[in-house]
Amino acid sequence: MPSTDQLRAQFQAALAATSTPAALRAVRDQFLSRKHGHVTALLKSVGTAPPEERRTLGAEANALRVEIEAALDAREAAIASQGPPPAAIDVTLPGRVPLLGRRHPLTQVRERVEDIFIGMGYQVIEGPELEDDWHNFEALNMPPDHPARDMQDTLYLSSPLPAPTGGRPATLLRTHTSGMQIRHMESNPPPVRLIAPGRVYRRDMADATHSPMFIQVEGLVVDEGISLGDLKGTLQTFANQLYGADVRIRLRPSFFPYTEPSAELDVQCWSCAGSGCPVCKKTGWIELLGCGMVHPAVFEAVGYDPARYTGFAFGVGIERLAMRFYGIDDMRVFYENDRRLLEQLAP
């Protein structure tokens, strides 16, 4: 086994002959490699040396290792400061055009929707994706045994605890952003005019028009004298600004526990122009959103006087809007991150 002085001399000779990063890496491996490095072998030999020599040998070997590491780092910095040889740079070559990032198509549609409603005087609010049972269900006229809860197919994160054991409410991933409407009304008196965009979650199978996670925009208007005609006019204006003046929509009766009367807004199928196809299930129409007049029980839950105030609410999925906006038949393509598609849909 070479002594520390011999290894130091060998290293200094090898270091003096290096002038490239590759040669420097070879010297580093030769002396400091964990498996075959000379200094590493010297350090391993300390354990087999005579007891009276171990301390001295160990101290000298460690000092040599620190010295070699410092010398290697200094030479590496010196080589890097010299830069590449002049012949390695061809200044006549054309410059490389950098790839620019773009906003996702769903983000573009969400911003467009927000701009439309802001232009109509709406406030944009956001809230937690982890919600409690009261704001997600009960305050929206859905008590624990209400069958409408099955429509949501909720993802629960914890079960409720009864009052004697702590009274903890159930925690869940919100199934809609309607909980933000409740939170806002609890702390703000009428009039109210807002939209609440955000991600929501449901135990849904992914297909052309459904997803277990999607982006929803809920809208709420509360004041004296609000009518179903105001709701229809608002949605007609929204559809015209988003899709153009020639878009065809229809309202048809439906049921939601937090609105009465309730309706669904359909838009004419963009794939078949209303003649019937697999995308619209041969109906010529595609459901776009649910809406209706706010149920008096919801006003009572937040302390509003249902005899004085009326209002309307609606909820729409950004993915559904984007499908019609871009003429796409399957919402799953928005989440596949195919750059070819995303570049085509760039602004």
C-alpha positions as CSV (number, residue, x, y, z in Angstrom):
1,M,0.0,0.0,0.0
2,P,1.6,3.4,-1.0
3,S,2.2,5.9,1.8
4,T,0.3,9.2,2.0
5,D,3.4,11.0,0.7
6,Q,3.6,8.7,-2.3
7,L,-0.1,9.1,-3.1
8,R,0.2,12.9,-2.8
9,A,3.0,12.9,-5.3
10,Q,1.1,10.6,-7.7
11,F,-2.0,12.8,-7.4
12,Q,0.0,16.1,-8.1
13,A,1.5,14.6,-11.2
14,A,-1.8,13.4,-12.5
15,L,-3.5,16.7,-11.7
16,A,-0.8,18.6,-13.5
17,A,-1.5,16.7,-16.7
18,T,-5.3,17.4,-16.8
19,S,-6.7,20.1,-19.0
20,T,-10.3,18.9,-19.8
21,P,-13.3,18.1,-17.6
22,A,-13.2,14.5,-18.8
23,A,-9.5,14.1,-17.7
24,L,-10.3,15.7,-14.4
25,R,-13.2,13.2,-13.8
26,A,-10.8,10.4,-14.5
27,V,-8.3,11.7,-11.9
28,R,-11.1,12.1,-9.4
29,D,-12.2,8.5,-9.9
30,Q,-8.6,7.3,-9.7
31,F,-8.1,8.7,-6.3
32,L,-11.5,9.1,-4.7
33,S,-13.7,6.4,-6.3
34,R,-15.6,4.5,-3.6
35,K,-14.7,1.1,-5.1
36,H,-11.2,1.5,-6.6
37,G,-9.9,4.9,-5.5
38,H,-6.3,5.0,-4.1
39,V,-7.3,7.2,-1.1
40,T,-10.4,5.1,-0.4
41,A,-8.2,2.0,-0.2
42,L,-5.8,3.8,2.1
43,L,-8.7,4.7,4.4
44,K,-10.0,1.2,4.4
45,S,-6.5,-0.1,5.4
46,V,-6.5,1.9,8.6
47,G,-8.6,-0.8,10.3
48,T,-6.0,-3.5,9.6
49,A,-3.0,-1.4,10.6
50,P,-1.3,-2.0,14.0
51,P,-3.2,-0.4,16.8
52,E,-0.3,2.1,17.6
53,E,-0.3,3.3,14.0
54,R,-4.1,3.6,13.3
55,R,-4.6,7.1,14.7
56,T,-1.7,8.6,12.8
57,L,-2.5,6.8,9.6
58,G,-6.2,7.7,9.8
59,A,-5.5,11.4,10.4
60,E,-3.0,11.5,7.5
61,A,-5.3,9.7,5.1
62,N,-8.3,12.0,5.9
63,A,-6.1,15.1,5.5
64,L,-5.0,13.8,2.1
65,R,-8.5,13.2,1.0
66,V,-9.5,16.8,2.0
67,E,-6.5,18.1,0.2
68,I,-7.2,16.2,-3.0
69,E,-10.9,17.2,-3.0
70,A,-9.9,20.9,-2.6
71,A,-7.3,20.6,-5.4
72,L,-9.8,18.9,-7.7
73,D,-12.5,21.6,-7.1
74,A,-10.0,24.4,-7.7
75,R,-8.8,22.8,-11.0
76,E,-12.5,22.2,-12.1
77,A,-13.3,25.9,-11.5
78,A,-10.1,26.9,-13.4
79,I,-11.0,24.8,-16.4
80,A,-14.6,26.1,-16.4
81,S,-13.4,29.7,-16.3
82,Q,-11.4,29.2,-19.5
83,G,-14.6,28.4,-21.5
84,P,-14.8,26.3,-24.6
85,P,-12.2,26.7,-27.3
86,P,-13.0,29.4,-30.0
87,A,-13.6,26.7,-32.7
88,A,-16.5,25.2,-30.6
89,I,-18.7,28.3,-31.2
90,D,-20.1,29.0,-34.7
91,V,-21.5,32.5,-34.6
92,T,-22.9,32.1,-38.1
93,L,-25.5,29.5,-37.0
94,P,-29.1,30.7,-36.7
95,G,-30.4,31.2,-33.2
96,R,-32.7,28.7,-31.6
97,V,-36.3,29.8,-31.1
98,P,-37.3,29.0,-27.5
99,L,-40.6,27.1,-26.9
100,L,-43.1,29.4,-25.2
101,G,-45.6,28.1,-22.7
102,R,-49.3,28.6,-23.3
103,R,-52.3,28.7,-21.0
104,H,-54.2,25.4,-21.0
105,P,-57.5,25.4,-23.0
106,L,-59.5,24.9,-19.9
107,T,-57.8,27.9,-18.3
108,Q,-58.6,30.0,-21.3
109,V,-62.3,29.1,-21.2
110,R,-62.5,29.7,-17.4
111,E,-60.9,33.1,-17.8
112,R,-63.4,33.9,-20.6
113,V,-66.3,32.8,-18.4
114,E,-65.1,34.9,-15.5
115,D,-64.7,38.0,-17.8
116,I,-68.2,37.6,-19.1
117,F,-69.8,37.5,-15.7
118,I,-67.5,40.3,-14.3
119,G,-68.7,42.4,-17.2
120,M,-72.3,41.7,-15.9
121,G,-71.4,42.9,-12.4
122,Y,-70.6,39.6,-10.8
123,Q,-68.1,39.0,-8.0
124,V,-65.7,36.1,-8.3
125,I,-65.1,34.1,-5.1
126,E,-63.0,31.0,-4.2
127,G,-63.1,28.6,-1.3
128,P,-61.8,25.3,0.1
129,E,-61.9,22.1,-1.8
130,L,-62.2,20.2,1.5
131,E,-65.7,20.9,2.7
132,D,-67.9,19.9,5.6
133,D,-71.3,18.2,5.3
134,W,-73.2,21.3,6.3
135,H,-72.0,23.6,3.6
136,N,-71.9,20.9,0.9
137,F,-75.3,19.3,1.6
138,E,-77.5,20.3,4.6
139,A,-77.5,24.0,4.0
140,L,-78.5,23.3,0.4
141,N,-81.7,21.5,1.5
142,M,-80.2,18.0,1.5
143,P,-80.5,16.4,5.0
144,P,-78.6,13.2,5.7
145,D,-81.4,10.9,4.4
146,H,-82.2,12.9,1.3
147,P,-82.0,10.8,-1.9
148,A,-80.5,13.6,-3.9
149,R,-77.2,12.9,-2.1
150,D,-76.9,9.8,-4.2
151,M,-76.7,12.1,-7.3
152,Q,-73.4,13.5,-6.1
153,D,-71.6,10.1,-5.3
154,T,-69.4,11.8,-2.7
155,L,-65.8,11.1,-1.8
156,Y,-65.7,11.2,2.0
157,L,-62.4,11.7,3.9
158,S,-63.8,11.2,7.4
159,S,-67.1,10.1,9.0
160,P,-69.1,12.3,11.3
161,L,-68.7,11.9,15.1
162,P,-71.7,12.3,17.4
163,A,-71.7,15.2,19.9
164,P,-70.7,13.0,23.0
165,T,-67.5,12.0,21.2
166,G,-66.5,15.4,20.0
167,G,-69.1,16.4,17.5
168,R,-66.8,16.4,14.4
169,P,-68.6,16.9,11.1
170,A,-67.9,14.7,8.1
171,T,-65.1,15.9,5.8
172,L,-65.4,15.4,2.1
173,L,-64.1,16.5,-1.2
174,R,-66.6,19.1,-2.4
175,T,-69.0,17.8,-5.0
176,H,-69.9,21.3,-6.2
177,T,-68.8,24.9,-5.4
178,S,-72.3,25.7,-4.1
179,G,-70.8,25.5,-0.6
180,M,-69.1,28.8,-1.3
181,Q,-72.5,30.4,-2.0
182,I,-73.6,29.3,1.5
183,R,-70.4,30.6,3.1
184,H,-70.8,34.0,1.3
185,M,-74.5,34.4,2.3
186,E,-73.7,33.4,5.9
187,S,-71.5,36.5,6.3
188,N,-72.9,38.9,3.7
189,P,-76.5,40.4,3.4
190,P,-78.3,40.8,0.1
191,P,-78.0,41.8,-2.6
192,V,-75.7,39.1,-3.9
193,R,-74.3,38.6,-7.3
194,L,-71.4,36.2,-7.6
195,I,-69.8,33.2,-9.3
196,A,-67.6,30.6,-7.6
197,P,-65.2,28.7,-9.9
198,G,-63.1,25.8,-8.8
199,R,-62.3,22.0,-8.9
200,V,-64.9,19.6,-7.7
201,Y,-64.8,15.8,-7.2
202,R,-67.3,13.0,-7.6
203,R,-67.1,9.2,-7.8
204,D,-67.8,9.2,-11.6
205,M,-66.5,7.0,-14.4
206,A,-64.5,8.9,-17.0
207,D,-66.2,9.0,-20.4
208,A,-66.7,11.5,-23.2
209,T,-68.7,13.8,-21.1
210,H,-68.0,12.9,-17.4
211,S,-64.9,13.0,-15.2
212,P,-64.2,12.2,-11.5
213,M,-62.6,15.7,-11.2
214,F,-63.8,18.7,-13.2
215,I,-63.9,22.5,-12.9
216,Q,-67.3,24.0,-12.0
217,V,-68.6,27.5,-12.0
218,E,-71.5,28.2,-9.7
219,G,-73.5,31.4,-10.0
220,L,-75.8,33.1,-7.5
221,V,-78.0,36.2,-7.6
222,V,-80.1,37.2,-4.6
223,D,-82.2,40.4,-4.3
224,E,-85.7,41.6,-4.1
225,G,-87.9,40.8,-7.1
226,I,-85.5,38.3,-8.9
227,S,-87.5,36.1,-11.3
228,L,-87.1,33.1,-13.6
229,G,-87.1,35.6,-16.5
230,D,-83.9,37.1,-15.0
231,L,-82.3,33.7,-14.9
232,K,-83.2,33.0,-18.5
233,G,-82.0,36.3,-19.7
234,T,-78.7,36.0,-17.9
235,L,-78.0,32.5,-19.3
236,Q,-79.0,33.6,-22.8
237,T,-76.6,36.6,-22.6
238,F,-73.9,34.3,-21.3
239,A,-74.3,31.8,-24.1
240,N,-74.4,34.5,-26.8
241,Q,-71.2,36.1,-25.5
242,L,-69.4,32.8,-25.2
243,Y,-70.6,31.1,-28.4
244,G,-71.9,33.8,-30.6
245,A,-75.3,35.3,-31.4
246,D,-76.5,32.3,-33.4
247,V,-76.1,29.7,-30.7
248,R,-79.3,27.8,-29.9
249,I,-80.2,26.9,-26.3
250,R,-83.3,25.5,-24.5
251,L,-84.5,25.3,-20.9
252,R,-86.3,22.2,-19.8
253,P,-87.7,21.2,-16.4
254,S,-85.5,19.3,-14.0
255,F,-85.0,18.7,-10.2
256,F,-82.4,20.0,-7.8
257,P,-83.1,20.1,-4.0
258,Y,-81.7,23.6,-3.6
259,T,-83.7,25.2,-6.4
260,E,-87.5,25.3,-7.1
261,P,-88.4,25.5,-9.9
262,S,-85.4,23.8,-11.4
263,A,-84.3,23.5,-15.0
264,E,-81.4,22.4,-17.2
265,L,-79.9,24.4,-20.0
266,D,-79.1,22.5,-23.2
267,V,-77.1,23.7,-26.2
268,Q,-77.6,22.4,-29.7
269,C,-75.1,19.6,-30.5
270,W,-72.0,21.1,-32.2
271,S,-71.1,17.7,-33.8
272,C,-74.3,17.2,-35.7
273,A,-75.9,20.6,-35.7
274,G,-79.0,19.2,-34.0
275,S,-79.7,16.2,-36.4
276,G,-78.7,13.6,-33.9
277,C,-75.4,11.7,-33.4
278,P,-73.6,9.5,-30.8
279,V,-72.2,12.6,-29.0
280,C,-75.7,13.9,-28.2
281,K,-77.2,10.4,-27.9
282,K,-79.3,11.1,-31.0
283,T,-81.2,14.0,-29.3
284,G,-79.6,16.9,-31.1
285,W,-79.0,18.6,-27.7
286,I,-76.2,18.4,-25.1
287,E,-76.8,19.3,-21.4
288,L,-74.7,22.3,-20.5
289,L,-75.7,23.3,-16.9
290,G,-78.3,23.0,-14.2
291,C,-80.1,26.1,-12.8
292,G,-83.3,27.3,-11.0
293,M,-84.7,29.6,-8.4
294,V,-83.1,29.3,-5.0
295,H,-85.2,27.2,-2.6
296,P,-86.6,29.1,0.4
297,A,-85.1,26.5,2.7
298,V,-81.6,27.6,1.5
299,F,-82.4,31.2,2.5
300,E,-83.6,30.1,5.9
301,A,-80.4,28.1,6.5
302,V,-78.3,31.3,6.0
303,G,-80.6,33.7,7.7
304,Y,-82.2,35.4,4.7
305,D,-85.9,36.3,4.7
306,P,-87.5,34.1,1.9
307,A,-90.6,36.3,2.1
308,R,-88.5,39.3,1.0
309,Y,-85.8,37.9,-1.1
310,T,-85.7,35.7,-4.2
311,G,-82.8,34.6,-6.3
312,F,-81.5,32.2,-8.9
313,A,-78.5,29.8,-9.1
314,F,-76.7,27.9,-11.8
315,G,-73.8,25.5,-12.1
316,V,-71.8,24.7,-15.2
317,G,-68.7,22.5,-15.9
318,I,-65.9,24.3,-17.7
319,E,-65.1,21.1,-19.6
320,R,-68.6,21.0,-21.1
321,L,-68.3,24.6,-22.1
322,A,-64.8,24.0,-23.6
323,M,-66.1,21.0,-25.6
324,R,-68.7,23.3,-27.3
325,F,-66.2,26.2,-27.6
326,Y,-63.5,24.2,-29.4
327,G,-65.8,21.7,-31.1
328,I,-64.3,18.7,-29.3
329,D,-66.3,15.5,-28.8
330,D,-64.5,13.9,-25.9
331,M,-63.5,15.9,-22.7
332,R,-60.8,13.5,-21.8
333,V,-58.5,15.0,-24.4
334,F,-58.1,18.1,-22.2
335,Y,-56.3,15.9,-19.6
336,E,-54.1,13.8,-21.9
337,N,-51.5,16.6,-22.3
338,D,-51.0,16.0,-26.0
339,R,-48.9,19.0,-27.0
340,R,-50.0,18.8,-30.6
341,L,-53.6,19.4,-29.5
342,L,-52.7,22.1,-26.9
343,E,-50.7,24.0,-29.5
344,Q,-53.7,24.0,-31.9
345,L,-55.9,25.4,-29.2
346,A,-53.4,28.1,-28.1
347,P,-54.6,31.7,-28.2
